[in-house]
Amino acid sequence: MGQGVEEGIELGGVTLIDTAEMYGGGHAEELVGRAIKGFPREELFIVTKVWPNHARYDDVIRSARASRERLGTYIDLYLLHWPATDVPICETMKAFES
């Protein structure tokens, strides 16, 4: 996967990379992080997503920090993979605001 991301950036002009903490148990974020090293970060737009079972305020914050660490860089857009049925969306959104 990492090599494909690198080649996409080099050859195809890929600038948006989408991943999520749930893909490969976080390993996809690690692979993306390794693949983008050496490329101008300001030319890339990194999207990642929090798993719905981490939709509680403290869990969102913890998950965002863990994703940022796995990626080795900042996150341009952080999304909720889909709404959790047992967590009020306003609680999740407050965490996103933080």
C-alpha positions as CSV (number, residue, x, y, z in Angstrom):
1,M,0.0,0.0,0.0
2,G,2.7,2.5,1.0
3,Q,4.5,2.1,-2.4
4,G,1.2,2.7,-4.2
5,V,0.6,5.9,-2.3
6,E,4.1,7.1,-3.1
7,E,3.7,6.3,-6.8
8,G,0.3,8.0,-6.9
9,I,1.9,11.2,-5.5
10,E,4.9,11.0,-7.8
11,L,3.2,9.9,-11.0
12,G,-0.4,10.6,-10.8
13,G,-0.5,13.9,-8.9
14,V,-2.5,12.4,-6.0
15,T,-2.9,15.0,-3.3
16,L,-5.8,13.8,-1.3
17,I,-5.3,10.7,0.9
18,D,-8.2,9.1,2.8
19,T,-7.7,6.7,5.6
20,A,-9.2,5.8,9.0
21,E,-8.3,4.4,12.3
22,M,-10.3,1.3,11.6
23,Y,-8.5,0.4,8.4
24,G,-6.1,-2.4,9.3
25,G,-6.5,-1.6,13.0
26,G,-4.6,1.7,12.5
27,H,-1.9,0.2,10.3
28,A,-3.2,1.9,7.2
29,E,-2.5,5.3,8.9
30,E,1.0,4.1,9.7
31,L,1.6,3.1,6.1
32,V,0.3,6.4,4.9
33,G,2.5,8.2,7.3
34,R,5.6,6.4,6.0
35,A,4.6,6.8,2.4
36,I,4.2,10.6,2.6
37,K,7.6,11.2,4.2
38,G,9.8,13.1,1.8
39,F,6.9,14.8,0.0
40,P,6.0,18.5,0.7
41,R,3.3,18.1,3.4
42,E,1.6,21.4,2.4
43,E,0.8,19.9,-1.0
44,L,-1.1,16.9,0.5
45,F,-4.5,16.8,2.1
46,I,-4.9,14.0,4.7
47,V,-8.3,12.8,5.7
48,T,-8.9,10.2,8.4
49,K,-11.9,9.0,10.3
50,V,-12.8,8.1,13.9
51,W,-14.6,4.8,14.4
52,P,-18.2,5.1,15.8
53,N,-17.4,3.2,18.9
54,H,-15.0,6.0,19.7
55,A,-17.7,8.8,19.4
56,R,-17.7,9.8,23.0
57,Y,-15.9,13.1,23.7
58,D,-12.8,11.7,25.4
59,D,-12.6,8.9,22.9
60,V,-12.7,11.2,19.9
61,I,-9.8,13.3,21.4
62,R,-7.8,10.2,22.2
63,S,-8.4,8.7,18.8
64,A,-7.5,11.9,17.0
65,R,-4.2,12.0,18.9
66,A,-3.5,8.4,18.1
67,S,-4.3,8.9,14.4
68,R,-2.0,12.0,14.3
69,E,0.8,9.9,15.9
70,R,0.4,7.0,13.5
71,L,0.3,9.4,10.6
72,G,3.3,11.3,11.9
73,T,1.8,14.6,10.8
74,Y,-1.3,16.8,11.2
75,I,-4.7,15.8,10.0
76,D,-6.4,18.2,7.5
77,L,-9.9,16.8,7.8
78,Y,-11.1,14.5,10.7
79,L,-14.4,12.8,10.2
80,L,-16.8,10.5,12.1
81,H,-17.0,7.3,10.0
82,W,-20.7,7.2,10.7
83,P,-22.8,8.4,13.7
84,A,-22.9,6.2,16.8
85,T,-26.4,5.2,17.7
86,D,-25.7,5.4,21.5
87,V,-23.8,8.8,21.5
88,P,-25.5,12.1,21.0
89,I,-24.0,13.7,17.9
90,C,-23.6,17.0,19.8
91,E,-21.1,15.3,22.2
92,T,-19.1,14.0,19.2
93,M,-19.1,17.4,17.5
94,K,-17.9,19.2,20.7
95,A,-14.9,16.9,20.6
96,F,-14.3,17.8,16.9
97,E,-14.5,21.5,17.8
98,S,-11.7,20.9,20.4
